[in-house]
Amino acid sequence: MDKRTQLAIGGILFLFCIAGGYLLWRSGVQAPSYQSPSSELPGKGVVGNAESNTDAYDVVIEYTDDGFKPRDITIKRGERVRFLNTSSEGTWPASAIHPTHSLYPEKESTDCLGSSFDSCRILQNGEFFDFTFQYEGEWRFHDHVHAYQTGSITVTTSSTVEE
């Protein structure tokens, strides 16, 4: 093996080490550790049909033919957000990062991918996914079907939430 090839391989290995170190560092500062609640919270990971459901929710984010409306919101910890599909296509709301859905820290053994904040299936027009946010922070989300459609939910403990 000539000197150029050895240097190229060494450079590639060095870059992989740097990237791996960065990812390892980031994984330690993204979110608080998750502890399973002692009882199931109302509205946590509920999928249903808007025409037949009377459960209360605090905020609605519609998925339209133009994407999420509103795209970014601020709520209080413990509030329930409804992702309602009013578009002509299916949508799959889930925690960022696509495709793992692992940004939001809550994870149960029954979850389909990386987080409880995941509808776990495509929602058709008129269907919704409700989720109750228990962790403070800025939680990005996306449509797993159209990954370029994104938004964020900022969760605070403040008694006043700016609109």
Contact map, one row per residue, 1 for C-alpha under 8 A:
1110110000000000000000000000000000000000000000000000000000000000000000000000000000000000000000000000000000000000000000000000000000000000000000000000000000000000000
1111110000000000000000000000000000000000000000000000000000000000000000000000000000000000000000000000000000000000000000000000000000000000000000000000000000000000000
1111111000000000000000000000000000000000000000000000000000000000000000000000000000000000000000000000000000000000000000000000000000000000000000000000000000000000000
0111111100000000000000000000000000000000000000000000000000000000000000000000000000000000000000000000000000000000000000000000000000000000000000000000000000000000000
1111111110000000000000000000000000000000000000000000000000000000000000000000000000000000000000000000000000000000000000000000000000000000000000000000000000000000000
1111111111000000000000000000000000000000000000000000000000000000000000000000000000000000000000000000000000000000000000000000000000000000000000000000000000000000000
0011111111100000000000000000000000000000000000000000000000000000000000000000000000000000000000000000000000000000000000000000000000000000000000000000000000000000000
0001111111110000000000000000000000000000000000000000000000000000000000000000000000000000000000000000000000000000000000000000000000000000000000000000000000000000000
0000111111111000000000000000000000000000000000000000000000000000000000000000000000000000000000000000000000000000000000000000000000000000000000000000000000000000000
0000011111111100000000000000000000000000000000000000000000000000000000000000000000000000000000000000000000000000000000000000000000000000000000000000000000000000000
0000001111111110000000000000000000000000000000000000000000000000000000000000000000000000000000000000000000000000000000000000000000000000000000000000000000000000000
0000000111111111000000000000000000000000000000000000000000000000000000000000000000000000000000000000000000000000000000000000000000000000000000000000000000000000000
0000000011111111100000000000000000000000000000000000000000000000000000000000000000000000000000000000000000000000000000000000000000000000000000000000000000000000000
0000000001111111110000000000000000000000000000000000000000000000000000000000000000000000000000000000000000000000000000000000000000000000000000000000000000000000000
0000000000111111111000000000000000000000000000000000000000000000000000000000000000000000000000000000000000000000000000000000000000000000000000000000000000000000000
0000000000011111111100000000000000000000000000000000000000000000000000000000000000000000000000000000000000000000000000000000000000000000000000000000000000000000000
0000000000001111111110000000000000000000000000000000000000000000000000000000000000000000000000000000000000000000000000000000000000000000000000000000000000000000000
0000000000000111111111000000000000000000000000000000000000000000000000000000000000000000000000000000000000000000000000000000000000000000000000000000000000000000000
0000000000000011111111100000000000000000000000000000000000000000000000000000000000000000000000000000000000000000000000000000000000000000000000000000000000000000000
0000000000000001111111110000000000000000000000000000000000000000000000000000000000000000000000000000000000000000000000000000000000000000000000000000000000000000000
0000000000000000111111111000000000000000000000000000000000000000000000000000000000000000000000000000000000000000000000000000000000000000000000000000000000000000000
0000000000000000011111111100000000000000000000000000000000000000000000000000000000000000000000000000000000000000000000000000000000000000000000000000000000000000000
0000000000000000001111111110000000000000000000000000000000000000000000000000000000000000000000000000000000000000000000000000000000000000000000000000000000000000000
0000000000000000000111111111000000000000000000000000000000000000000000000000000000000000000000000000000000000000000000000000000000000000000000000000000000000000000
0000000000000000000011111111100000000000000000000000000000000000000000000000000000000000000000000000000000000000000000000000000000000000000000000000000000000000000
0000000000000000000001111111110000000000000000000000000000000000000000000000000000000000000000000000000000000000000000000000000000000000000000000000000000000000000
0000000000000000000000111111110000000000000000000000000000000000000000000000000000000000000000000000000000000000000000000000000000000000000000000000000000000000000
0000000000000000000000011111111000000000000000000000000000000000000000000000000000000000000000000000000000000000000000000000000000000000000000000000000000000000000
0000000000000000000000001111111100000000000000000000000000000000000000000000000000000000000000000000000000000000000000000000000000000000000000000000000000000000000
0000000000000000000000000111111100000000000000000000000000000000000000000000000000000000000000000000001000000000000000000000000000000000000000000000000000000000000
0000000000000000000000000001111110000000000000000000000000000000000000000000000000000000000000000000001110000000000000000000000000000000000000000000000000000000000
0000000000000000000000000000111111000000000000000000000000000000000000000000000000000000000000000000000010000000000000000000000000000000000000000000000000000000000
0000000000000000000000000000001111100000000000000000000000000000000000000000000000000000000000000000000010000000000000000000000000000000000000000000000000000000000
0000000000000000000000000000000111110000000000000000000000000000000000000000000000000000000000000000000011100000000000000000000000000000000000000000000000000000000
0000000000000000000000000000000011111000000000000000000000000000000000000000000000000000000000000000000001000000000000000000000000000000000000000000000000000000000
0000000000000000000000000000000001111100000000000000000000000000000000000000000000000000000000000000000001110000000000000000000000000000000000000000000000000000000
0000000000000000000000000000000000111111100000000000000000000000000000000000000000000000000000000000000000000000000000000000000000000000000000000000000000000000000
0000000000000000000000000000000000011111000000000000000000000000000000000000000000000000000000000000000000000000000000000000000000000000000000000000000000000000000
0000000000000000000000000000000000001111100000000000000000000000000000000000000000000000000000000000000000000000000000000000000000000000000000000000000000000000000
0000000000000000000000000000000000001111110100000000000000000000000000000000000000000000000000000000000000000000000000000000000000000000000000000000000000000000000
0000000000000000000000000000000000001011111100000000000000000000000000000000000000000000000000000000000000000000000000000000000000010000000000000000000000000000000
0000000000000000000000000000000000000001111100000000000000000000000000000000000000000000000000000000000000000000000000000000000000010000000000000000000000000000000
0000000000000000000000000000000000000000111111000000000010000000000000000000000100000000000000000000000000000000000000000000000001110000000000000000000000000000000
0000000000000000000000000000000000000001111111000000000000000000000000000000000100000000000000000000000000000000000000000000000001111000000000000000000000000000000
0000000000000000000000000000000000000000001111100000000000000000000000000000000000000000000000000000000000000000000111100000000011110000000000000000000000000000000
0000000000000000000000000000000000000000001111110000000000000000000000000000000000000000000000000000000000000000000000100000000011100000000000000000000000000000000
0000000000000000000000000000000000000000000011111000000000000000000000000000000000000000000000000000000000000000000000100000001111000000000000000000000000000000000
0000000000000000000000000000000000000000000001111100100000000000000000000000000000000000000000000000000000000000000000000000001110000000000000000000000000000000000
0000000000000000000000000000000000000000000000111111100000000000000000000000000000000000000000000000000000000000000000000000011100000000000000000000000000000000000
0000000000000000000000000000000000000000000000011111110000000000000000000000000000010000000000000000000000000000000000000000011100000000000000000000000000000000000
0000000000000000000000000000000000000000000000001111100000000000000000000000000000000000000000000000000000000000000000000000010000000000000000000000000000000000000
0000000000000000000000000000000000000000000000001111110000000000000000000000000000000000000000000000000000000000000000000000000000000000000000000000000000000000000
0000000000000000000000000000000000000000000000011111111000000000000000000000000000000000000000000000000000000000000000000000000000000000000000000000000000000000000
0000000000000000000000000000000000000000000000000101111100000000000000000000000000000000000000000000000000000000000000000000000000000000000000000000000000000000000
0000000000000000000000000000000000000000000000000000111110000000000000000000000000000000000000000000000000000000000000000000000000000000000000000000000000000000000
0000000000000000000000000000000000000000000000000000011111000000000000000000000000000000000000000000000000000000000000000000000000000000000000000000000000000000000
0000000000000000000000000000000000000000001000000000001111110000000000000000001111000000000000000000000000000000000000000000000001000000000000000000000000000000000
0000000000000000000000000000000000000000000000000000000111110000000000000000001111000000000000000000000000000000000000000000000000000000000000000000000000000000000
0000000000000000000000000000000000000000000000000000000011111000000000000000001111000000000000000000000000000000000000000000000000000000000000000000000000000000000
0000000000000000000000000000000000000000000000000000000011111100000000000000000011110000000000000000000000000000000000000000000000000000000000000000000000000000000
0000000000000000000000000000000000000000000000000000000000111110000111100000000011110000000000000000000000000000000000000000000000000000000000000000000000000000000
0000000000000000000000000000000000000000000000000000000000011111000111000000000000111100000000000000000000000000000000000000000000000000000000000000000000000000000
0000000000000000000000000000000000000000000000000000000000001111111110000000000000111110001000000000000000000000000000000000000000000000000000000000000000000000000
0000000000000000000000000000000000000000000000000000000000000111111110000000000000001111000000000000000000000000000000000000000000000000000000000000000000000000000
0000000000000000000000000000000000000000000000000000000000000011111000000000000000000111100000000000000000000000000000000000000000000000000000000000000000000000000
0000000000000000000000000000000000000000000000000000000000000011111100000000000000000000000000000000000000000000000000000000000000000000000000000000000000000000000
0000000000000000000000000000000000000000000000000000000000000011111110100000000000000000000000000000000000000000000000000000000000000000000000000000110000000000000
0000000000000000000000000000000000000000000000000000000000001111011111100000000000000000000000000000000000000000000000000000000000000000000000000000111000000000000
0000000000000000000000000000000000000000000000000000000000001111001111100000000000000000000000000000000000000000000000000000000000000000000000000000000000000000000
0000000000000000000000000000000000000000000000000000000000001100000111111000000000000000000000000000000000000000000000000000000000000000000000000000000000000000000
0000000000000000000000000000000000000000000000000000000000001000001111111000000000000000000000000000000000000000000000000000000000000000000000000000011100000000000
0000000000000000000000000000000000000000000000000000000000000000000001111100000000000000000000000000000000000000000000000000000000000000000000000000001111000000000
0000000000000000000000000000000000000000000000000000000000000000000001111110000000000000000000000000000000000000000000000000000000000000000000000000000111000000001
0000000000000000000000000000000000000000000000000000000000000000000000011111000000000000000000000000000000000000000000000000000000000000000000000000000011110000111
0000000000000000000000000000000000000000000000000000000000000000000000001111101000000000000000000000000000000000000000000000000000000000000000000000000011110000100
0000000000000000000000000000000000000000000000000000000000000000000000000111111000000000000000000000000000000000000000000000000000000000000000000000000000111110100
0000000000000000000000000000000000000000000000000000000000000000000000000011111000000000000000000000000000000000000000000000000000001111000000000000000000111000000
0000000000000000000000000000000000000000000000000000000000000000000000000001111100000000000000000000000000000000000000000000000000011100000000000000000000000000000
0000000000000000000000000000000000000000000000000000000011100000000000000011111110000000000000000000000000000000000000000000000000011100000000000000000000000000000
0000000000000000000000000000000000000000001100000000000011100000000000000000011111000000000000000000000000000000000000000000000001111000000000000000000000000000000
0000000000000000000000000000000000000000000000000000000011111000000000000000001111100000000000000000000000000000000000000000000001111000000000000000000000000000000
0000000000000000000000000000000000000000000000000000000011111000000000000000000111110000000000000000000000000000000000000000000111100000000000000000000000000000000
0000000000000000000000000000000000000000000000000000000000011110000000000000000011111000000010000000000000000000000000000000000111000000000000000000000000000000000
0000000000000000000000000000000000000000000000000100000000011110000000000000000001111100000000000000000000000000000000000000011110000000000000000000000000000000000
0000000000000000000000000000000000000000000000000000000000000111000000000000000000111110011000000000000000000000000000000011111100000000000000000000000000000000000
0000000000000000000000000000000000000000000000000000000000000111100000000000000000011111000000000000000000000000000000000000110000000000000000000000000000000000000
0000000000000000000000000000000000000000000000000000000000000011100000000000000000001111110000000000000000000000000000000000100000000000000000000000000000000000000
0000000000000000000000000000000000000000000000000000000000000001100000000000000000000111110000000000000000000000000000000000100000000000000000000000000000000000000
0000000000000000000000000000000000000000000000000000000000000000100000000000000000000011111000000000000000000000000000000001100000000000000000000000000000000000000
0000000000000000000000000000000000000000000000000000000000000000000000000000000000001011111100000000000000000000000000000111100000000000000000001000000000000000000
0000000000000000000000000000000000000000000000000000000000000010000000000000000000001000111110000000000000000000000000000111000000000000000000111100000000000000000
0000000000000000000000000000000000000000000000000000000000000000000000000000000000000000011111000000000000000000000001111110000000000000000001111000000000000000000
0000000000000000000000000000000000000000000000000000000000000000000000000000000000100000001111100000000000000000000001100000000010000000000011110000000000000000000
0000000000000000000000000000000000000000000000000000000000000000000000000000000000000000000111110000100000000000000011110000000000000000000011110000000000000000000
0000000000000000000000000000000000000000000000000000000000000000000000000000000000000000000011111100111100000000001011000000000000000000001111000000000000000000000
0000000000000000000000000000000000000000000000000000000000000000000000000000000000000000000001111111111100000000000000000000000000000000001111000000000000000000000
0000000000000000000000000000000000000000000000000000000000000000000000000000000000000000000000111111111000000000000000000000000000000000000111000000000000000000000
0000000000000000000000000000000000000000000000000000000000000000000000000000000000000000000000111111100000000000000000000000000000000000000001010010000000000000000
0000000000000000000000000000000000000000000000000000000000000000000000000000000000000000000000011111100000000000000000000000000000000000000000010000000000000000000
0000000000000000000000000000000000000000000000000000000000000000000000000000000000000000000000011111110000000000110000000000000000000000000000000000000000000000000
0000000000000000000000000000000000000000000000000000000000000000000000000000000000000000000001111111111100000000111011000000000000000000000000000000000000000000000
0000000000000000000000000000000000000000000000000000000000000000000000000000000000000000000000111001111110000000111000000000000000000000000000000000000000000000000
0000000000000000000000000000011000000000000000000000000000000000000000000000000000000000000000111000111110000000011000000000000000000000001100000000000000000000000
0000000000000000000000000000001000000000000000000000000000000000000000000000000000000000000000110000111111000000001110000000000000000000001000000000000000000000000
0000000000000000000000000000001111000000000000000000000000000000000000000000000000000000000000000000011111100000001000000000000000000000000000000000000000000000000
0000000000000000000000000000000001110000000000000000000000000000000000000000000000000000000000000000000111110000001110000000000000000000000000000000000000000000000
0000000000000000000000000000000001010000000000000000000000000000000000000000000000000000000000000000000011111010011100000000000000000000000000000000000000000000000
0000000000000000000000000000000000010000000000000000000000000000000000000000000000000000000000000000000001111110001100000000000000000000000000000000000000000000000
0000000000000000000000000000000000000000000000000000000000000000000000000000000000000000000000000000000000111110000000000000000000000000000000000000000000000000000
0000000000000000000000000000000000000000000000000000000000000000000000000000000000000000000000000000000000011111000000000000000000000000000000000000000000000000000
0000000000000000000000000000000000000000000000000000000000000000000000000000000000000000000000000000000000111111111101010000000000000000000000000000000000000000000
0000000000000000000000000000000000000000000000000000000000000000000000000000000000000000000000000000000000000111111001010000000000000000000000000000000000000000000
0000000000000000000000000000000000000000000000000000000000000000000000000000000000000000000000000001110000000011111001010000000000000000000000000000000000000000000
0000000000000000000000000000000000000000000000000000000000000000000000000000000000000000000000000001111000100011111100000000000000000000000000000000000000000000000
0000000000000000000000000000000000000000000000000000000000000000000000000000000000000000000000100000111111110011111111000000000000000000000000000000000000000000000
0000000000000000000000000000000000000000000010000000000000000000000000000000000000000000000000000000000101110010011111000000000000000000000000000000000000000000000
0000000000000000000000000000000000000000000010000000000000000000000000000000000000000000000001100000100101000000001111100000000000100000000000000000000000000000000
0000000000000000000000000000000000000000000010000000000000000000000000000000000000000000000111100000100000000011101111110000000000000000000000000000000000000000000
0000000000000000000000000000000000000000000011100000000000000000000000000000000000000000000111000000000000000000000011111110000010000000000000000000000000000000000
0000000000000000000000000000000000000000000000000000000000000000000000000000000000000000000101000000000000000011100001111100000000000000000000000000000000000000000
0000000000000000000000000000000000000000000000000000000000000000000000000000000000000000000100000000000000000000000000111110000000000000000000000000000000000000000
0000000000000000000000000000000000000000000000000000000000000000000000000000000000000000011100000000000000000000000000111111000000000000000000001000000000000000000
0000000000000000000000000000000000000000000000000000000000000000000000000000000000001000011100000000000000000000000000101111101110000000000000000000000000000000000
0000000000000000000000000000000000000000000000000000000000000000000000000000000000001000111000000000000000000000000000000111111000000000000000000000000000000000000
0000000000000000000000000000000000000000000000000000000000000000000000000000000000001111110000000000000000000000000000000011111000000000000000000000000000000000000
0000000000000000000000000000000000000000000000001110000000000000000000000000000000011100000000000000000000000000000000000001111100000000000000000000000000000000000
0000000000000000000000000000000000000000000000111100000000000000000000000000000000011000000000000000000000000000000000000011111110000000000000000000000000000000000
0000000000000000000000000000000000000000000000111100000000000000000000000000000001111000000000000000000000000000000000000010011111000000000000000000000000000000000
0000000000000000000000000000000000000000000011110000000000000000000000000000000001110000000010000000000000000000000000100010001111100000000000000000000000000000000
0000000000000000000000000000000000000000001111100000000010000000000000000000000111100000000000000000000000000000000000000000000111110000000000000000000000000000000
0000000000000000000000000000000000000000001111000000000000000000000000000000000111000000000000000000000000000000000010000000000011111000000000000000000000000000000
0000000000000000000000000000000000000000111110000000000000000000000000000000011110000000000000000000000000000000000000000000000001111100000000000000000000000000000
0000000000000000000000000000000000000000000100000000000000000000000000000000111110000000000000000000000000000000000000000000000000111110000000000000000000100000000
0000000000000000000000000000000000000000000000000000000000000000000000000000111000000000000000000000000000000000000000000000000000011111000000000000000000000000000
0000000000000000000000000000000000000000000000000000000000000000000000000000100000000000000000000000000000000000000000000000000000001111100000000000000000100000000
0000000000000000000000000000000000000000000000000000000000000000000000000000100000000000000000000000000000000000000000000000000000000111110000000000000001111000000
0000000000000000000000000000000000000000000000000000000000000000000000000000000000000000000000000000000000000000000000000000000000000011111000000000000001110000000
0000000000000000000000000000000000000000000000000000000000000000000000000000000000000000000000000000000000000000000000000000000000000001111100000000000111100000000
0000000000000000000000000000000000000000000000000000000000000000000000000000000000000000000000110000001100000000000000000000000000000000111110000000000111100000000
0000000000000000000000000000000000000000000000000000000000000000000000000000000000000000000000111000001000000000000000000000000000000000011111000000011110000000000
0000000000000000000000000000000000000000000000000000000000000000000000000000000000000000000011111000000000000000000000000000000000000000001111100000011110000000000
0000000000000000000000000000000000000000000000000000000000000000000000000000000000000000000111111100000000000000000000000000000000000000000111110111111000000000000
0000000000000000000000000000000000000000000000000000000000000000000000000000000000000000001111000000000000000000000000000000000000000000000011111111110000000000000
0000000000000000000000000000000000000000000000000000000000000000000000000000000000000000001111000110000000000000000000000000000000000000000001111110000000000000000
0000000000000000000000000000000000000000000000000000000000000000000000000000000000000000011100000000000000000000000000000100000000000000000000111110000000000000000
0000000000000000000000000000000000000000000000000000000000000000000000000000000000000000001000000000000000000000000000000000000000000000000001111111100000000000000
0000000000000000000000000000000000000000000000000000000000000000000000000000000000000000000000000100000000000000000000000000000000000000000001111111110000000000000
0000000000000000000000000000000000000000000000000000000000000000000000000000000000000000000000000000000000000000000000000000000000000000000001100111110000000000000
0000000000000000000000000000000000000000000000000000000000000000001100000000000000000000000000000000000000000000000000000000000000000000000001100111111000000000000
0000000000000000000000000000000000000000000000000000000000000000001100100000000000000000000000000000000000000000000000000000000000000000000111100011111100000000000
0000000000000000000000000000000000000000000000000000000000000000000100110000000000000000000000000000000000000000000000000000000000000000000111000000111110000000000
0000000000000000000000000000000000000000000000000000000000000000000000111000000000000000000000000000000000000000000000000000000000000000011110000000011111000000000
0000000000000000000000000000000000000000000000000000000000000000000000011110000000000000000000000000000000000000000000000000000000000000011110000000001111100000000
0000000000000000000000000000000000000000000000000000000000000000000000011110000000000000000000000000000000000000000000000000000000000001111000000000000111110000000
0000000000000000000000000000000000000000000000000000000000000000000000000111100000000000000000000000000000000000000000000000000000001011111000000000000011111000000
0000000000000000000000000000000000000000000000000000000000000000000000000111100000000000000000000000000000000000000000000000000000000001100000000000000001111100100
0000000000000000000000000000000000000000000000000000000000000000000000000001100000000000000000000000000000000000000000000000000000000001000000000000000000111110000
0000000000000000000000000000000000000000000000000000000000000000000000000001000000000000000000000000000000000000000000000000000000000000000000000000000000011111100
0000000000000000000000000000000000000000000000000000000000000000000000000001000000000000000000000000000000000000000000000000000000000000000000000000000000001111100
0000000000000000000000000000000000000000000000000000000000000000000000000000000000000000000000000000000000000000000000000000000000000000000000000000000000000111110
0000000000000000000000000000000000000000000000000000000000000000000000000111000000000000000000000000000000000000000000000000000000000000000000000000000000010111111
0000000000000000000000000000000000000000000000000000000000000000000000000100000000000000000000000000000000000000000000000000000000000000000000000000000000000001111
0000000000000000000000000000000000000000000000000000000000000000000000001100000000000000000000000000000000000000000000000000000000000000000000000000000000000000111
